[in-house]
């Protein structure tokens, strides 16, 4: 399972990390909202076997 959030959104990445997700990668300027551009943090959750 994957999820993403804007790098500036501290609350969102805290929630993803508390849910057990790990930061997979960062896309520089990967998220555009209106006329603003943000770095996009991509998180991943893998079920342990």
C-alpha positions as CSV (number, residue, x, y, z in Angstrom):
1,X,0.0,0.0,0.0
2,X,1.3,3.5,-0.8
3,X,0.3,7.0,0.3
4,X,1.7,10.5,-0.3
5,X,1.6,13.9,1.1
6,X,3.1,17.4,0.6
7,X,6.5,17.7,2.4
8,X,5.3,20.9,4.1
9,X,2.4,19.0,5.7
10,X,4.0,17.9,8.9
11,X,0.8,16.5,10.4
12,X,0.2,14.2,7.4
13,X,3.6,12.6,7.4
14,X,3.4,12.1,11.2
15,X,0.1,10.3,10.8
16,X,1.5,8.1,8.0
17,X,4.6,7.2,10.1
18,X,2.4,6.5,13.2
19,X,0.4,4.1,11.0
20,X,3.6,2.2,10.3
21,X,4.4,3.5,6.9
22,X,7.9,4.2,5.8
23,X,9.2,7.0,3.6
24,X,10.0,5.5,0.2
25,X,11.0,8.5,-1.9
26,X,10.7,12.2,-2.4
27,X,9.6,13.7,-5.7
28,X,11.0,17.3,-6.0
29,X,8.2,19.6,-7.2
30,X,6.0,16.5,-7.6
31,X,2.8,18.0,-6.3
32,X,1.0,21.0,-7.8
33,X,-1.9,22.6,-6.0
34,X,-3.3,25.7,-7.6
35,X,-0.3,28.0,-8.4
36,X,1.9,26.4,-5.7
37,X,4.3,23.5,-6.1
38,X,5.4,21.2,-3.3
39,X,7.8,18.3,-2.9
40,X,5.8,15.1,-2.7
41,X,6.7,12.5,0.0
42,X,5.8,8.9,-1.0
43,X,5.2,6.4,1.8
44,X,4.9,2.6,1.7
45,X,3.4,0.0,4.0
46,X,4.3,-3.6,3.6
47,X,2.7,-6.3,5.5
48,X,5.4,-8.4,7.2
49,X,5.3,-12.1,6.4
